[in-house]
Amino acid sequence: MIMIGLGGNLTSPEFGPPIKVLAGALAHLQQAGVRLVGCSPWYKSAPIPASDQPWFVNGVAHIETALAPQALLALLHRTEVRLGRRRRAGDARWAARIIDLDLLAYGDHVTGDGETTGSLHLPHPRLGGRAFVLAPLAALAPSWRHPVSGRTASEMLALLEPGQELREISD
């Protein structure tokens, strides 16, 4: 399974509030030939570390594509730019942003050392500690197994320390 994480907490002048930006990202990926198999519910999550910035909207999508992992990551980055993200040197990892697309998992591929910035690491090195990734992932694919730990998304979610504020968005 190929899984991508979607998130954002700033309104785009062109596309609107975060939930519309994320929906626009999924539409853009589909126009680029990516097949959307499924999408989790959307969640609101408190910024980490705690700050006065707006809460994030997060979700996870299960996709299919013929693109290799690196090419898919490049498409995700182009999609971010198309939807208004501007990466600048010195940007903080936890800064407010219009959109953030992460390649969480690409089948059973395992690459990288888990922390080097700028390289592709699969599965995503921090997905196991993030409620804003694990809750949508568990809602979408509760039996998905981490290719290194062997734990399911639901098991990893249950192991998280309390304190990460997260709420499912209801229509």
GULUMFI-80554 format. One record per residue: x, y, z of N, C-alpha, C in turn; residue number from 1; residue in one letter. Coordinates in nm, 2 decimals. Last residue first. Example, Ala and Ser with C-alpha at 12.3 -4.5 7.8 and 13.67 -1.06 7.14 Angstrom:
BEGIN
+--------+--------+--------+--------+--------+--------+--------+--------+--------+-----+-----+
:   n.px :   n.py :   n.pz :  ca.px :  ca.py :  ca.pz :   c.px :   c.py :   c.pz :   n : res :
+--------+--------+--------+--------+--------+--------+--------+--------+--------+-----+-----+
:   1.28 :  -0.22 :   0.71 :   1.37 :  -0.11 :   0.71 :   1.29 :   0.00 :   0.79 :   2 :   S :
:   1.32 :  -0.57 :   0.78 :   1.23 :  -0.45 :   0.78 :   1.32 :  -0.33 :   0.78 :   1 :   A :
+--------+--------+--------+--------+--------+--------+--------+--------+--------+-----+-----+
***
This chain:
BEGIN
+--------+--------+--------+--------+--------+--------+--------+--------+--------+-----+-----+
:   n.px :   n.py :   n.pz :  ca.px :  ca.py :  ca.pz :   c.px :   c.py :   c.pz :   n : res :
+--------+--------+--------+--------+--------+--------+--------+--------+--------+-----+-----+
:  -1.89 :   1.62 :   0.94 :  -1.96 :   1.71 :   0.83 :  -2.07 :   1.78 :   0.89 : 171 :   D :
:  -1.64 :   1.63 :   1.18 :  -1.76 :   1.58 :   1.13 :  -1.82 :   1.67 :   1.03 : 170 :   S :
:  -1.31 :   1.56 :   1.23 :  -1.40 :   1.66 :   1.18 :  -1.52 :   1.59 :   1.13 : 169 :   I :
:  -1.17 :   1.43 :   1.53 :  -1.22 :   1.40 :   1.40 :  -1.32 :   1.52 :   1.36 : 168 :   E :
:  -0.90 :   1.58 :   1.70 :  -1.05 :   1.56 :   1.69 :  -1.08 :   1.53 :   1.55 : 167 :   R :
:  -0.63 :   1.59 :   1.93 :  -0.68 :   1.55 :   1.80 :  -0.83 :   1.53 :   1.80 : 166 :   L :
:  -0.34 :   1.64 :   2.11 :  -0.48 :   1.68 :   2.09 :  -0.52 :   1.66 :   1.95 : 165 :   E :
:  -0.15 :   1.43 :   2.28 :  -0.16 :   1.49 :   2.15 :  -0.30 :   1.52 :   2.12 : 164 :   Q :
:  -0.18 :   1.30 :   2.53 :  -0.14 :   1.44 :   2.52 :  -0.14 :   1.51 :   2.39 : 163 :   G :
:  -0.03 :   0.98 :   2.60 :  -0.14 :   1.07 :   2.59 :  -0.09 :   1.21 :   2.57 : 162 :   P :
:   0.18 :   0.80 :   2.38 :   0.16 :   0.86 :   2.51 :   0.04 :   0.96 :   2.49 : 161 :   E :
:   0.07 :   0.52 :   2.17 :   0.11 :   0.66 :   2.19 :   0.09 :   0.71 :   2.33 : 160 :   L :
:  -0.03 :   0.27 :   2.14 :   0.09 :   0.29 :   2.21 :   0.14 :   0.43 :   2.24 : 159 :   L :
:  -0.25 :   0.30 :   1.97 :  -0.27 :   0.26 :   2.11 :  -0.15 :   0.28 :   2.19 : 158 :   A :
:  -0.11 :   0.34 :   1.73 :  -0.19 :   0.45 :   1.78 :  -0.22 :   0.42 :   1.93 : 157 :   L :
:   0.00 :   0.09 :   1.68 :   0.09 :   0.20 :   1.71 :   0.01 :   0.32 :   1.77 : 156 :   M :
:  -0.23 :  -0.06 :   1.64 :  -0.14 :  -0.09 :   1.76 :  -0.05 :   0.03 :   1.79 : 155 :   E :
:  -0.33 :   0.06 :   1.41 :  -0.41 :   0.06 :   1.53 :  -0.32 :   0.03 :   1.65 : 154 :   S :
:  -0.13 :  -0.01 :   1.23 :  -0.16 :   0.13 :   1.25 :  -0.23 :   0.14 :   1.39 : 153 :   A :
:   0.06 :  -0.29 :   1.36 :  -0.05 :  -0.23 :   1.28 :  -0.06 :  -0.08 :   1.31 : 152 :   T :
:   0.41 :  -0.36 :   1.36 :   0.29 :  -0.32 :   1.42 :   0.19 :  -0.27 :   1.33 : 151 :   R :
:   0.65 :  -0.41 :   1.23 :   0.55 :  -0.51 :   1.22 :   0.42 :  -0.48 :   1.29 : 150 :   G :
:   0.86 :  -0.23 :   1.22 :   0.82 :  -0.28 :   1.35 :   0.72 :  -0.39 :   1.34 : 149 :   S :
:   0.89 :  -0.21 :   0.93 :   1.00 :  -0.24 :   1.02 :   0.96 :  -0.30 :   1.15 : 148 :   V :
:   0.64 :  -0.17 :   0.80 :   0.74 :  -0.27 :   0.75 :   0.86 :  -0.30 :   0.83 : 147 :   P :
:   0.34 :  -0.16 :   0.97 :   0.47 :  -0.09 :   0.96 :   0.57 :  -0.19 :   0.91 : 146 :   H :
:   0.05 :  -0.27 :   0.83 :   0.16 :  -0.30 :   0.91 :   0.28 :  -0.22 :   0.87 : 145 :   R :
:  -0.30 :  -0.21 :   0.84 :  -0.17 :  -0.18 :   0.77 :  -0.06 :  -0.20 :   0.87 : 144 :   W :
:  -0.54 :  -0.24 :   0.97 :  -0.45 :  -0.35 :   0.97 :  -0.32 :  -0.33 :   0.89 : 143 :   S :
:  -0.67 :   0.01 :   0.93 :  -0.63 :  -0.03 :   1.07 :  -0.54 :  -0.15 :   1.07 : 142 :   P :
:  -0.69 :   0.23 :   0.73 :  -0.63 :   0.10 :   0.71 :  -0.58 :   0.05 :   0.84 : 141 :   A :
:  -0.84 :   0.46 :   0.82 :  -0.84 :   0.42 :   0.68 :  -0.80 :   0.27 :   0.66 : 140 :   L :
:  -0.79 :   0.48 :   1.09 :  -0.93 :   0.48 :   1.04 :  -0.94 :   0.43 :   0.90 : 139 :   A :
:  -0.51 :   0.47 :   1.10 :  -0.59 :   0.36 :   1.16 :  -0.73 :   0.36 :   1.11 : 138 :   A :
:  -0.46 :   0.72 :   0.97 :  -0.41 :   0.59 :   0.91 :  -0.49 :   0.47 :   0.96 : 137 :   L :
:  -0.57 :   0.90 :   1.15 :  -0.63 :   0.88 :   1.02 :  -0.59 :   0.75 :   0.95 : 136 :   P :
:  -0.40 :   0.83 :   1.37 :  -0.54 :   0.82 :   1.38 :  -0.61 :   0.81 :   1.25 : 135 :   A :
:  -0.13 :   0.87 :   1.28 :  -0.18 :   0.74 :   1.31 :  -0.33 :   0.73 :   1.32 : 134 :   L :
:  -0.11 :   1.15 :   1.23 :  -0.09 :   1.06 :   1.12 :  -0.16 :   0.92 :   1.16 : 133 :   V :
:  -0.16 :   1.26 :   1.47 :  -0.23 :   1.32 :   1.36 :  -0.20 :   1.24 :   1.23 : 132 :   F :
:   0.01 :   1.13 :   1.65 :  -0.14 :   1.10 :   1.65 :  -0.21 :   1.15 :   1.52 : 131 :   A :
:   0.32 :   1.01 :   1.58 :   0.23 :   1.12 :   1.55 :   0.08 :   1.08 :   1.55 : 130 :   R :
:   0.51 :   0.82 :   1.59 :   0.49 :   0.90 :   1.71 :   0.39 :   1.01 :   1.69 : 129 :   G :
:   0.53 :   0.69 :   1.34 :   0.49 :   0.61 :   1.46 :   0.47 :   0.69 :   1.59 : 128 :   G :
:   0.63 :   0.88 :   1.16 :   0.49 :   0.85 :   1.16 :   0.44 :   0.77 :   1.28 : 127 :   L :
:   0.89 :   0.95 :   1.12 :   0.82 :   1.00 :   1.24 :   0.68 :   0.96 :   1.25 : 126 :   R :
:   1.00 :   0.85 :   0.88 :   1.07 :   0.82 :   1.01 :   0.99 :   0.86 :   1.14 : 125 :   P :
:   0.80 :   0.67 :   0.65 :   0.83 :   0.81 :   0.71 :   0.88 :   0.79 :   0.85 : 124 :   H :
:   0.96 :   0.36 :   0.57 :   0.85 :   0.44 :   0.59 :   0.89 :   0.58 :   0.65 : 123 :   P :
:   1.17 :   0.58 :   0.39 :   1.05 :   0.50 :   0.39 :   1.06 :   0.38 :   0.49 : 122 :   L :
:   1.30 :   0.88 :   0.29 :   1.31 :   0.77 :   0.39 :   1.17 :   0.71 :   0.40 : 121 :   H :
:   1.48 :   1.07 :   0.07 :   1.36 :   0.99 :   0.09 :   1.39 :   0.88 :   0.19 : 120 :   L :
:   1.64 :   1.37 :   0.19 :   1.64 :   1.24 :   0.13 :   1.51 :   1.17 :   0.15 : 119 :   S :
:   1.60 :   1.60 :   0.34 :   1.63 :   1.61 :   0.20 :   1.63 :   1.48 :   0.12 : 118 :   G :
:   1.76 :   1.50 :   0.65 :   1.67 :   1.59 :   0.57 :   1.70 :   1.60 :   0.43 : 117 :   T :
:   1.78 :   1.20 :   0.80 :   1.85 :   1.29 :   0.72 :   1.75 :   1.38 :   0.64 : 116 :   T :
:   1.64 :   1.00 :   0.95 :   1.64 :   1.14 :   1.00 :   1.71 :   1.24 :   0.90 : 115 :   E :
:   1.64 :   0.73 :   0.84 :   1.53 :   0.78 :   0.93 :   1.53 :   0.93 :   0.97 : 114 :   G :
:   1.82 :   0.64 :   0.67 :   1.85 :   0.62 :   0.81 :   1.74 :   0.67 :   0.90 : 113 :   D :
:   1.67 :   0.47 :   0.37 :   1.72 :   0.58 :   0.45 :   1.75 :   0.54 :   0.60 : 112 :   G :
:   1.39 :   0.25 :   0.33 :   1.51 :   0.32 :   0.28 :   1.55 :   0.43 :   0.38 : 111 :   T :
:   1.18 :   0.00 :   0.25 :   1.25 :   0.06 :   0.36 :   1.38 :   0.12 :   0.31 : 110 :   V :
:   0.87 :  -0.10 :   0.11 :   1.00 :  -0.03 :   0.09 :   1.05 :   0.02 :   0.22 : 109 :   H :
:   0.63 :  -0.22 :   0.10 :   0.72 :  -0.26 :   0.21 :   0.86 :  -0.20 :   0.19 : 108 :   D :
:   0.45 :   0.06 :  -0.01 :   0.45 :  -0.08 :   0.01 :   0.54 :  -0.12 :   0.12 : 107 :   G :
:   0.55 :   0.33 :   0.11 :   0.54 :   0.28 :  -0.03 :   0.56 :   0.13 :  -0.02 : 106 :   Y :
:   0.44 :   0.57 :   0.34 :   0.48 :   0.44 :   0.31 :   0.46 :   0.41 :   0.17 : 105 :   A :
:   0.42 :   0.86 :   0.34 :   0.43 :   0.78 :   0.46 :   0.49 :   0.64 :   0.44 : 104 :   L :
:   0.51 :   1.14 :   0.20 :   0.50 :   1.00 :   0.16 :   0.53 :   0.92 :   0.28 : 103 :   L :
:   0.33 :   1.43 :   0.28 :   0.43 :   1.34 :   0.32 :   0.41 :   1.20 :   0.26 : 102 :   D :
:   0.26 :   1.76 :   0.23 :   0.23 :   1.63 :   0.18 :   0.35 :   1.54 :   0.21 : 101 :   L :
:   0.12 :   2.04 :   0.35 :   0.23 :   1.95 :   0.37 :   0.18 :   1.81 :   0.33 : 100 :   D :
:   0.01 :   2.38 :   0.31 :   0.00 :   2.24 :   0.28 :   0.13 :   2.17 :   0.31 :  99 :   I :
:   0.05 :   2.62 :   0.45 :  -0.07 :   2.60 :   0.37 :  -0.09 :   2.46 :   0.34 :  98 :   I :
:   0.17 :   2.62 :   0.79 :   0.19 :   2.60 :   0.64 :   0.06 :   2.59 :   0.57 :  97 :   R :
:   0.38 :   2.68 :   1.07 :   0.25 :   2.69 :   1.01 :   0.27 :   2.68 :   0.86 :  96 :   A :
:   0.65 :   2.46 :   1.16 :   0.59 :   2.59 :   1.12 :   0.45 :   2.58 :   1.06 :  95 :   A :
:   0.80 :   2.25 :   1.24 :   0.67 :   2.26 :   1.29 :   0.60 :   2.39 :   1.26 :  94 :   W :
:   1.05 :   2.29 :   1.13 :   0.98 :   2.17 :   1.10 :   0.83 :   2.18 :   1.13 :  93 :   R :
:   1.11 :   2.62 :   1.01 :   1.10 :   2.53 :   1.12 :   1.02 :   2.41 :   1.08 :  92 :   A :
:   1.31 :   2.74 :   0.75 :   1.18 :   2.71 :   0.80 :   1.18 :   2.60 :   0.90 :  91 :   D :
:   1.57 :   2.76 :   0.65 :   1.55 :   2.80 :   0.79 :   1.40 :   2.78 :   0.84 :  90 :   G :
:   1.48 :   2.83 :   0.33 :   1.58 :   2.79 :   0.42 :   1.55 :   2.84 :   0.56 :  89 :   A :
:   1.14 :   2.77 :   0.25 :   1.25 :   2.86 :   0.26 :   1.35 :   2.80 :   0.35 :  88 :   R :
:   0.88 :   2.68 :   0.03 :   0.98 :   2.63 :   0.13 :   1.10 :   2.73 :   0.13 :  87 :   R :
:   0.55 :   2.75 :   0.00 :   0.68 :   2.81 :  -0.03 :   0.78 :   2.76 :   0.07 :  86 :   R :
:   0.25 :   2.64 :  -0.13 :   0.36 :   2.62 :  -0.03 :   0.49 :   2.68 :  -0.08 :  85 :   R :
:   0.04 :   2.65 :  -0.32 :   0.08 :   2.77 :  -0.24 :   0.19 :   2.75 :  -0.14 :  84 :   G :
:  -0.02 :   2.45 :  -0.48 :  -0.12 :   2.49 :  -0.39 :  -0.08 :   2.60 :  -0.30 :  83 :   L :
:   0.22 :   2.40 :  -0.62 :   0.10 :   2.44 :  -0.70 :  -0.01 :   2.50 :  -0.61 :  82 :   R :
:   0.37 :   2.31 :  -0.41 :   0.41 :   2.44 :  -0.47 :   0.28 :   2.49 :  -0.55 :  81 :   V :
:   0.25 :   2.06 :  -0.37 :   0.26 :   2.16 :  -0.26 :   0.28 :   2.30 :  -0.32 :  80 :   E :
:   0.31 :   1.94 :  -0.62 :   0.17 :   1.97 :  -0.58 :   0.16 :   2.07 :  -0.47 :  79 :   T :
:   0.58 :   1.91 :  -0.60 :   0.52 :   2.00 :  -0.70 :   0.38 :   2.04 :  -0.67 :  78 :   R :
:   0.59 :   1.72 :  -0.39 :   0.65 :   1.85 :  -0.37 :   0.60 :   1.95 :  -0.48 :  77 :   H :
:   0.46 :   1.51 :  -0.52 :   0.40 :   1.56 :  -0.39 :   0.46 :   1.70 :  -0.37 :  76 :   L :
:   0.65 :   1.46 :  -0.72 :   0.51 :   1.50 :  -0.76 :   0.44 :   1.56 :  -0.63 :  75 :   L :
:   0.86 :   1.37 :  -0.56 :   0.88 :   1.49 :  -0.64 :   0.74 :   1.55 :  -0.69 :  74 :   A :
:   0.75 :   1.13 :  -0.47 :   0.78 :   1.24 :  -0.37 :   0.80 :   1.37 :  -0.45 :  73 :   L :
:   0.74 :   0.99 :  -0.71 :   0.61 :   1.03 :  -0.64 :   0.64 :   1.14 :  -0.54 :  72 :   L :
:   1.01 :   0.96 :  -0.76 :   0.93 :   1.04 :  -0.85 :   0.79 :   1.08 :  -0.79 :  71 :   A :
:   1.08 :   0.80 :  -0.54 :   1.14 :   0.93 :  -0.56 :   1.06 :   1.02 :  -0.65 :  70 :   Q :
:   0.91 :   0.56 :  -0.59 :   0.90 :   0.64 :  -0.47 :   0.96 :   0.78 :  -0.49 :  69 :   P :
:   0.78 :   0.56 :  -0.93 :   0.87 :   0.51 :  -0.83 :   0.86 :   0.60 :  -0.71 :  68 :   A :
:   0.44 :   0.55 :  -1.05 :   0.56 :   0.63 :  -1.02 :   0.65 :   0.56 :  -0.91 :  67 :   L :
:   0.21 :   0.43 :  -1.08 :   0.32 :   0.36 :  -1.14 :   0.45 :   0.43 :  -1.11 :  66 :   A :
:   0.00 :   0.42 :  -0.79 :   0.07 :   0.49 :  -0.90 :   0.17 :   0.40 :  -0.95 :  65 :   T :
:  -0.26 :   0.46 :  -0.55 :  -0.19 :   0.37 :  -0.64 :  -0.13 :   0.45 :  -0.75 :  64 :   E :
:  -0.32 :   0.55 :  -0.21 :  -0.31 :   0.57 :  -0.35 :  -0.24 :   0.46 :  -0.42 :  63 :   I :
:  -0.48 :   0.66 :   0.07 :  -0.42 :   0.54 :   0.01 :  -0.43 :   0.56 :  -0.14 :  62 :   H :
:  -0.42 :   0.94 :   0.28 :  -0.48 :   0.88 :   0.16 :  -0.40 :   0.76 :   0.11 :  61 :   A :
:  -0.51 :   1.10 :   0.58 :  -0.42 :   1.01 :   0.51 :  -0.49 :   0.95 :   0.39 :  60 :   V :
:  -0.51 :   1.43 :   0.73 :  -0.57 :   1.31 :   0.68 :  -0.46 :   1.22 :   0.62 :  59 :   G :
:  -0.56 :   1.74 :   0.91 :  -0.48 :   1.62 :   0.87 :  -0.57 :   1.51 :   0.82 :  58 :   N :
:  -0.53 :   2.07 :   0.99 :  -0.63 :   1.97 :   0.94 :  -0.54 :   1.86 :   0.88 :  57 :   V :
:  -0.41 :   2.23 :   1.29 :  -0.39 :   2.17 :   1.16 :  -0.51 :   2.08 :   1.12 :  56 :   F :
:  -0.49 :   2.54 :   1.46 :  -0.48 :   2.39 :   1.45 :  -0.47 :   2.34 :   1.31 :  55 :   W :
:  -0.28 :   2.83 :   1.42 :  -0.40 :   2.76 :   1.41 :  -0.38 :   2.61 :   1.41 :  54 :   P :
:  -0.03 :   2.92 :   1.69 :  -0.07 :   2.90 :   1.55 :  -0.20 :   2.82 :   1.54 :  53 :   Q :
:   0.06 :   2.93 :   1.94 :  -0.06 :   3.00 :   1.91 :  -0.10 :   3.00 :   1.76 :  52 :   D :
:   0.16 :   2.60 :   2.04 :   0.19 :   2.74 :   2.00 :   0.06 :   2.80 :   1.98 :  51 :   S :
:   0.33 :   2.29 :   2.12 :   0.21 :   2.38 :   2.15 :   0.25 :   2.53 :   2.11 :  50 :   A :
:   0.54 :   2.17 :   1.86 :   0.50 :   2.19 :   2.00 :   0.39 :   2.29 :   2.01 :  49 :   P :
:   0.23 :   2.10 :   1.72 :   0.33 :   2.04 :   1.80 :   0.46 :   2.11 :   1.76 :  48 :   I :
:  -0.11 :   2.22 :   1.72 :   0.03 :   2.23 :   1.67 :   0.12 :   2.16 :   1.77 :  47 :   P :
:  -0.38 :   1.98 :   1.73 :  -0.31 :   2.09 :   1.79 :  -0.17 :   2.10 :   1.74 :  46 :   A :
:  -0.58 :   1.89 :   1.45 :  -0.48 :   1.85 :   1.55 :  -0.41 :   1.98 :   1.60 :  45 :   S :
:  -0.86 :   1.75 :   1.31 :  -0.80 :   1.87 :   1.35 :  -0.70 :   1.83 :   1.46 :  44 :   K :
:  -0.91 :   1.52 :   1.03 :  -0.89 :   1.55 :   1.17 :  -0.83 :   1.69 :   1.19 :  43 :   Y :
:  -1.11 :   1.35 :   0.79 :  -1.02 :   1.46 :   0.83 :  -1.02 :   1.48 :   0.98 :  42 :   W :
:  -1.10 :   1.00 :   0.73 :  -1.17 :   1.12 :   0.77 :  -1.07 :   1.23 :   0.79 :  41 :   P :
:  -0.89 :   0.88 :   0.45 :  -0.94 :   0.88 :   0.59 :  -1.04 :   1.00 :   0.61 :  40 :   S :
:  -0.96 :   0.75 :   0.13 :  -0.91 :   0.87 :   0.21 :  -0.97 :   0.85 :   0.35 :  39 :   C :
:  -0.85 :   0.54 :  -0.14 :  -0.93 :   0.57 :  -0.03 :  -0.87 :   0.69 :   0.05 :  38 :   G :
:  -0.73 :   0.55 :  -0.39 :  -0.80 :   0.42 :  -0.35 :  -0.90 :   0.45 :  -0.23 :  37 :   V :
:  -0.67 :   0.75 :  -0.65 :  -0.71 :   0.76 :  -0.51 :  -0.79 :   0.63 :  -0.48 :  36 :   L :
:  -0.40 :   0.73 :  -0.87 :  -0.54 :   0.68 :  -0.84 :  -0.56 :   0.68 :  -0.69 :  35 :   R :
:  -0.24 :   0.98 :  -1.05 :  -0.24 :   0.90 :  -0.93 :  -0.38 :   0.85 :  -0.91 :  34 :   V :
:  -0.24 :   1.15 :  -1.27 :  -0.24 :   1.01 :  -1.30 :  -0.23 :   0.92 :  -1.17 :  33 :   G :
:  -0.28 :   1.42 :  -1.22 :  -0.14 :   1.38 :  -1.26 :  -0.13 :   1.22 :  -1.28 :  32 :   A :
:  -0.53 :   1.42 :  -1.12 :  -0.51 :   1.48 :  -1.26 :  -0.37 :   1.44 :  -1.31 :  31 :   Q :
:  -0.47 :   1.33 :  -0.87 :  -0.55 :   1.24 :  -0.96 :  -0.54 :   1.29 :  -1.10 :  30 :   Q :
:  -0.34 :   1.55 :  -0.76 :  -0.27 :   1.42 :  -0.78 :  -0.34 :   1.33 :  -0.87 :  29 :   L :
:  -0.55 :   1.73 :  -0.76 :  -0.43 :   1.76 :  -0.84 :  -0.35 :   1.63 :  -0.87 :  28 :   H :
:  -0.72 :   1.62 :  -0.57 :  -0.76 :   1.64 :  -0.71 :  -0.64 :   1.66 :  -0.81 :  27 :   A :
:  -0.56 :   1.64 :  -0.35 :  -0.60 :   1.51 :  -0.39 :  -0.65 :   1.51 :  -0.54 :  26 :   L :
:  -0.54 :   1.92 :  -0.33 :  -0.42 :   1.84 :  -0.35 :  -0.45 :   1.70 :  -0.40 :  25 :   A :
:  -0.80 :   1.99 :  -0.28 :  -0.74 :   2.03 :  -0.40 :  -0.61 :   1.95 :  -0.43 :  24 :   G :
:  -0.82 :   1.89 :  -0.02 :  -0.91 :   1.83 :  -0.13 :  -0.85 :   1.86 :  -0.26 :  23 :   A :
:  -0.65 :   2.07 :   0.10 :  -0.61 :   1.93 :   0.10 :  -0.70 :   1.85 :  -0.01 :  22 :   L :
:  -0.79 :   2.31 :   0.06 :  -0.65 :   2.30 :   0.00 :  -0.62 :   2.15 :  -0.01 :  21 :   V :
:  -1.01 :   2.26 :   0.21 :  -1.03 :   2.28 :   0.06 :  -0.89 :   2.26 :   0.00 :  20 :   K :
:  -0.90 :   2.25 :   0.46 :  -0.97 :   2.13 :   0.42 :  -0.99 :   2.14 :   0.26 :  19 :   I :
:  -0.79 :   2.52 :   0.50 :  -0.71 :   2.40 :   0.48 :  -0.78 :   2.28 :   0.43 :  18 :   P :
:  -0.98 :   2.76 :   0.28 :  -0.94 :   2.70 :   0.41 :  -0.86 :   2.57 :   0.39 :  17 :   P :
:  -0.86 :   2.86 :  -0.05 :  -0.95 :   2.87 :   0.07 :  -0.89 :   2.80 :   0.19 :  16 :   G :
:  -0.72 :   2.90 :  -0.28 :  -0.79 :   2.78 :  -0.26 :  -0.88 :   2.77 :  -0.14 :  15 :   F :
:  -0.59 :   3.15 :  -0.28 :  -0.65 :   3.10 :  -0.40 :  -0.74 :   2.99 :  -0.38 :  14 :   E :
:  -0.50 :   3.20 :  -0.02 :  -0.58 :   3.31 :  -0.09 :  -0.65 :   3.25 :  -0.21 :  13 :   P :
:  -0.54 :   2.94 :   0.21 :  -0.48 :   2.98 :   0.09 :  -0.56 :   3.09 :   0.02 :  12 :   S :
:  -0.49 :   2.93 :   0.56 :  -0.58 :   2.95 :   0.45 :  -0.50 :   3.00 :   0.33 :  11 :   T :
:  -0.30 :   2.68 :   0.73 :  -0.32 :   2.82 :   0.69 :  -0.42 :   2.82 :   0.57 :  10 :   L :
:  -0.25 :   2.42 :   0.79 :  -0.32 :   2.50 :   0.89 :  -0.34 :   2.64 :   0.85 :   9 :   N :
:  -0.22 :   2.08 :   0.68 :  -0.21 :   2.22 :   0.66 :  -0.29 :   2.29 :   0.77 :   8 :   G :
:  -0.16 :   1.75 :   0.53 :  -0.19 :   1.84 :   0.64 :  -0.17 :   1.99 :   0.60 :   7 :   G :
:  -0.15 :   1.41 :   0.46 :  -0.19 :   1.55 :   0.41 :  -0.21 :   1.63 :   0.53 :   6 :   L :
:   0.04 :   1.13 :   0.37 :  -0.02 :   1.21 :   0.48 :  -0.04 :   1.35 :   0.42 :   5 :   G :
:  -0.01 :   0.84 :   0.18 :   0.04 :   0.98 :   0.19 :  -0.03 :   1.05 :   0.30 :   4 :   I :
:   0.08 :   0.51 :   0.10 :   0.01 :   0.60 :   0.19 :   0.08 :   0.74 :   0.19 :   3 :   M :
:   0.05 :   0.22 :  -0.08 :   0.12 :   0.35 :  -0.08 :   0.03 :   0.45 :   0.00 :   2 :   I :
:   0.08 :  -0.12 :   0.00 :   0.00 :   0.00 :   0.00 :   0.09 :   0.12 :   0.00 :   1 :   M :
+--------+--------+--------+--------+--------+--------+--------+--------+--------+-----+-----+
***
